[in-house]
Amino acid sequence: MGFLNFDQEGFGAGAEQLNVEPDDLASNRAFVELACQQLANHKSMQGFPKRWATNRSLGGTDSYVFSGSRLFREQRLPSVTFF
């Protein structure tokens, strides 16, 4: 159990990459590591991003609604956003 928010709200002029956030919450660590492994394993496949980065907690995505809840904190459930 956990929460994955896939957010594609717009297109920017910055780096064209997938961002995985947040990577600094202990409850997210295993999920973020697995996501990065899968991205690395599939980066040459059509439909997968060629570049990605993980970000510390920035507080701007829906994943924080869940990660801040009592249920998620007590059970140490992952709550991650891909954008």
Secondary structure by P-SEA (a helix, b strand, c coil): cbbbbbccccccccccbbbbcccccccaaaaaaaaaaaaaacccccccccbbbbbccccccaaaaaaacaaaaaabbbbbbcc
